């Protein structure tokens, strides 16, 4: 039994349309991924900035001696 040429062409057209839909969805997901990566980078930068501020603050505060710490306890 031979498959009709028109049936094959119709099936090919359906597959092409499905592919276009998948490609469109892929572009949307790639855009979302890019946004998430940018948020990740920004968050890491903020963490690094806050860590630097903490380090600066720690280095400027006088260190309490062990005697002073014992009195506080």
C-alpha positions in Angstrom: 0.0 0.0 0.0 1.5 3.3 -1.1 1.2 6.4 1.0 -0.4 9.3 -0.8 1.9 12.2 -1.6 -0.6 14.8 -0.2 -0.7 12.9 3.1 3.1 13.1 3.3 3.1 16.8 2.5 0.3 17.5 5.1 2.3 15.6 7.7 5.5 17.5 6.9 3.6 20.8 7.2 2.2 19.8 10.6 5.7 18.9 11.8 7.1 22.2 10.5 4.4 24.1 12.4 5.2 22.1 15.6 8.9 23.0 15.1 8.1 26.7 14.9 6.1 26.5 18.1 9.0 24.7 19.9 11.5 27.3 18.6 9.3 30.1 19.8 9.0 28.5 23.2 12.8 28.0 23.3 13.4 31.7 22.6 11.1 32.7 25.4 12.9 30.3 27.8 16.3 31.6 26.7 15.2 35.1 27.4 14.0 34.1 30.9 17.3 32.3 31.5 19.2 35.4 30.6 17.2 37.4 33.1 17.8 34.9 35.8 21.5 34.8 35.1 21.6 38.6 35.3 19.8 38.4 38.7 22.3 35.8 39.8 25.3 38.0 38.8 23.8 41.1 40.5 23.1 39.1 43.7 26.6 37.8 43.8 27.9 41.3 43.4 25.8 42.6 46.2 27.0 39.8 48.5 30.6 40.6 47.7 29.9 44.3 48.3 28.3 43.6 51.7 31.1 41.2 52.6 33.7 43.9 51.8 31.8 46.4 54.0 31.8 43.8 56.8 35.5 43.3 56.4 36.2 47.0 56.5 34.0 47.5 59.6 35.7 44.6 61.3 39.2 46.0 60.6 38.3 49.4 62.0 36.8 48.2 65.2 39.3 47.8 68.1 39.7 44.2 69.1 38.5 43.5 72.6 41.2 41.9 74.8 40.5 38.5 76.3 40.2 40.2 79.7 37.5 42.5 78.4 35.7 39.6 76.9 35.8 37.7 80.2 34.3 40.7 82.0 31.5 40.9 79.5 30.6 37.2 80.2 
